[in-house]
C-alpha cells in the first residue's frame, strides 16, 4: 500500500522512518506519472515489510517539492535514515527502480 504524503506529514513519515522510503513525486496531469504509478504500487505491495512507499502530488504540496528541488516528474527519491540516497527521474522499467531499491538494504 502506498501512503499519501503531504507537506504536513512528510517529515514524520519519510524523514523519521526506520525503514528505507521511496517517494513518488507525481501529478494528475502527468502522462509518464501514470505509467510509473502502477509499478510503484506493485513495489509497495511486494516490499511492504521492508520499505515505506509514498506518493506526493507536487501540485498540492509545493513545499516538499521545492525543498528537494523537484523540477521534473515523475521523480522517485529513495531515502535511507532520513537522507536522500538515490534518485530516478522519468518513466523507467520496474527493474531500474528495483536496482536502486536493493542498494538501500
N, C-alpha and C positions, 0 to 999 in steps of 0.2 A: 504494500500500500504506500502510495506517495502522500507526503504531508504538504498541505498548502502553507507556504511560507509567506510572511508579510514583513513589512518594515518593523512592525511591533514585536513579532515573535522570533525574528531571525537569530538574534544573539543567543537567546535561550535554547532554541532547537539545534542550531548549527554550531555556533562557536563553543558552546558548553557541552557538546555531545562527547561521550566517552567512546563512541564508535566512529569510524570513517563516515563522511557525509558526501553525497552527491547533490548538488543544487542545479536544477534545470531552469535557466533564465529563459523565459518564453513570452509570447504574446498571442492573443486570439487570432489576430490578422496574419500571422506569420506562417506561410506555407511550409517551409522547412521544419518549423517547430512541430507541426502536425505530423511530420514524418518521424521525428525523433521521439515524440511523446509516447507512442506505444512501446518503443524499445526501453525507455526509462521506466515505464510501468512494469514491464517484464522483469527488468533487473531488480526493481523494488520487491517483487514477489519472490524471485529466486534467491535473493540475498537478504531477506527480511530479518534474519537472525544476526547478520554481521554488519549491515550497513543501513544508515538512515538516508532515505531518498526524499528530497523535497522539490517542489515546483514553485517558482516565484514569477508572478506576472509583472513584467517590467513596467507596464503602463499604470498599474495600480500601486506599485511600490518603487517609486523613483529613488528613494533614499539609499536602499541597499544596492540598487543597480549602479548608482553614481559612486558609492563607496568603493566598489570593486571594479569600476571603470568598464562596465559592460556597454559596449558600443554596437556589437553585432549579436543577433540572436538567430538560432539558438546558441547559447553558450552553456556548457556544463563546467562547473567548478567542483573540484574534488578537494575536500577538506580533511585534514588529519590533525588532531589535537588543536582544533580551533584556527589552524593556519591553512592557507591555500597551498595544496601540494601539487596540483596539476590543473590543466585547463584544456577544454576541447571546444573549438568554435566551429559551427556549421553542422550540417546533417552528415553523419558518418554511419557506417555499419556498426551493428552491435559489437562485433569483435574488437573494433577500435576502442570502444568505451570499456569493455571488459579488460583489455590490456592495461589501461590506465588505472582501473579499479584494483586489479590484482596487486599492483605495486604498493597499495596502501596497507596491505596486511602484513 
